[in-house]
Amino acid sequence: MSDDDGGICPNCGLPTDLCVCETIAQEEARIAVTVERRKWGRLTTCISGFDKNIDIGELATKLKSKLACGGAAKHGQVELQGDHRGVIQGVLAKLGFPEEMVQIDWTFQRRGRR
């Protein structure tokens, strides 16, 4: 028998190939979607409320690819360039997040120098 470091998930106790921690975290996450008007009047969609078990960097990469925009994963939230409130709920649903757990704020928040 060999000793695999990472053979068993420390959270759920299942082998890493059968681990369900990320799936459970996706189903329980209350996701908030807001849009901020940043410097020079640019709009940025901010998606927050993810559980710590979700890989935010990987999620940001998938969202940027599906929405054909730039963005980043910063401070526990995903920031996407542009206003994507109209389509983000469907995209997140395809990635495994329940639609009823996504809360979309339809007001603008102003941030930056202007």
JOBEL-V768095 format. One line per field, one symbol per residue. phi: phi as a letter, one per 20 degrees, with the letter a starting at -180 (. if undefined). psi: psi as a letter, one per 30 degrees, with the letter a starting at -180 (. if undefined). burial: b if it has 24 or more other ideal C-beta (glycine too) atoms within 12 Angstrom, else e. A space follows every 50 residues. Layout:
BEGIN
phi->???
psi->???
burial->???
END
This chain:
BEGIN
phi->.deeeofcffedneggfdgdfffffffefdeddccdeegmnfeceddcne fffeffffffffffffelberbdclmcdddfoedffdfffffffeoefff eeddeededeboee
psi->kljkjgfkkfefglkefgkgeeeeeeffkjkkklkkjakggkkkkkjlgk lffkjeeeeeeeeeeefhllaljkhglkkkkljgfffeeeeeeffgkkef fjkkjglkkkkaf.
burial->eeeeeeeeeeeeeeeeeeeeebeebbeebebbbbbbeeeeeebbbbbbbb beebebeebbebbbeebebebebeeebbbbebbbbeebbebbeebebeee ebebeeeeeeeeee
END
